[in-house]
Amino acid sequence: MLRRKQGMETMMNRFFDDARFAGIKPFDSKIWLSSPTMHGDERKWVDDAILRNWVSTVGENIDEIERKLAEYIGCKYAVALSCGTAALHLATKLAAERLYGQAWPTEGSLKGKKVFCSDCTFDASINPVGYEDGEAVFIDTEPETWNMDPKALEKAFEMYPDVKLVVVAHLYGTPGKMEEIHDICERHGALIVEDAAESLGAKYRMHGKWVETGKLGHYNAISFNGNKIITGSAGGMFLTDSKEDADKVRKWSTQSRENAPWYQHEEIGYNYRMSNIIAGVVRGQLPYLDMHIQQKKAIYERYEKGLSDLPVKMNPWDRDKSMPNFWLSCMIIDENAMAPMARGEQDYLYDSIPGKSSPHEILDALAAFNIEGRPIWKPMHLQPIYRSNAFITVEGNGRGRSNAYIDGSGIDVGADIFRRGLCLPSDNKMTEEQQDMVIEIIHRCFR
Ligand SMILES: Cc1ncc(COP(=O)(O)O)c(C=O)c1O
């Protein structure tokens, strides 16, 4: 029987009458996908800012986290901003101005230009390309790390040799194939904006040397959004080895003031600087970054073990070349164990079949027992807003691959991961017993 599901609570309750879930009770308090984890030090630095009246966009908390983050990442400069999206915007704009020059104040610096972008990512990676009037060309995903496929990127350069900018994200805290991506970009004279919003603390072995994500592009961004590995409740950072770029980002982020006694402006500005209060929260979180990574790694490993007897796999990572921060644990169902499932733009249908399951059945079952999971980020080339943008796979043009007169259709790795995968609850406050219950519910979905 096919069931129409729209996340309605009453429909969730059917899991309580389903014999497969007999004896399981909903959690009293929700198990989250990834919620903030405060330790107490945050309050000390926020209080300190308030007591000393440093509550604007200057202050010791900002200076300290810029110094400490630069030290942690191994770069020379960090500029604290209001969010990761702001960091990505200014990173993208810096790259665009270096490539194409300063734009008119009323026009984006990428006007008329294409930009190659990760396809399987959160839309904040791509929005800055739009803010700057650029046109995103989406590059398909490889199955080994679920990030930008270097082979598809190479194809994209064959098709659009004039492109000079690439935006790369590390999905769920797993570094992508940066060595190959760098080599390709270097050969084509292209710059890289690295979106390390989800991957703070993840490392990658670049040409034999371990490097932090956030230092792998020409322009780099991280996020302190509430769901990230550490948080300021909000916030982000631009990371660089260039003093000139750091100074420019500081200037742009504080409304682009020129050096005059009055408000004087020669270029467009933004109100993107981080507040010293937010910086206090980040300052309190920083000592716990490595601890959070260890907790998230343990969660990933427990899922890996606990789900190993099911027809599913965990989100993959390159065990030779990378060390993820394991921000989100995910799983993907083997094709032959997928129960029928269909998605519209806002709703979905699935069938329950013994021995099989689907992402939405699992997500609904988890939700019924007060546990938060999430679908895999929907690839950008499938988003209505980008329906007409180019999409490049290892085969070349990924649009219009099916043919009414010929069987079969083209490769689309991102769409396949989205269809068969889901994000598992990965909250570092989840106990082992709670995680065992999550694992048990997933098992019962396959009964
Ligand atoms: C991949 C990715 N890029 C960018 C962002 C944007 O960061 P922020 O929410 O701090 O603006 C996020 C998360 O929110 C993200 O997951």
The ligand as an SDF file (V2000), in Angstrom:
LIG
                    3D

 16 16  0  0  0  0  0  0  0  0999 V2000
   27.8640   23.7610    3.2540 C   0  0  0  0  0  0  0  0  0  0  0  0
   27.4360   25.0160    3.9360 C   0  0  0  0  0  0  0  0  0  0  0  0
   27.8280   26.1840    3.4400 N   0  0  0  0  0  0  0  0  0  0  0  0
   27.4940   27.3440    4.0160 C   0  0  0  0  0  0  0  0  0  0  0  0
   26.7200   27.3800    5.1520 C   0  0  0  0  0  0  0  0  0  0  0  0
   26.3260   28.7030    5.6840 C   0  0  0  0  0  0  0  0  0  0  0  0
   26.7660   28.9780    6.9510 O   0  0  0  0  0  0  0  0  0  0  0  0
   25.9410   30.0020    7.8760 P   0  0  0  0  0  0  0  0  0  0  0  0
   24.6820   29.3170    8.2770 O   0  0  0  0  0  0  0  0  0  0  0  0
   26.8710   30.2710    8.9960 O   0  0  0  0  0  0  0  0  0  0  0  0
   25.6800   31.2160    7.0550 O   0  0  0  0  0  0  0  0  0  0  0  0
   26.2780   26.1660    5.7070 C   0  0  0  0  0  0  0  0  0  0  0  0
   25.4490   26.0630    6.9220 C   0  0  0  0  0  0  0  0  0  0  0  0
   24.6480   26.7210    7.3820 O   0  0  0  0  0  0  0  0  0  0  0  0
   26.6250   24.9610    5.0830 C   0  0  0  0  0  0  0  0  0  0  0  0
   26.2070   23.7850    5.5770 O   0  0  0  0  0  0  0  0  0  0  0  0
  1  2  1  0
  2  3  1  0
  2 15  2  0
  3  4  2  0
  4  5  1  0
  5  6  1  0
  5 12  2  0
  6  7  1  0
  7  8  1  0
  8  9  2  0
  8 10  1  0
  8 11  1  0
 12 13  1  0
 12 15  1  0
 13 14  2  0
 15 16  1  0
M  END
$$$$
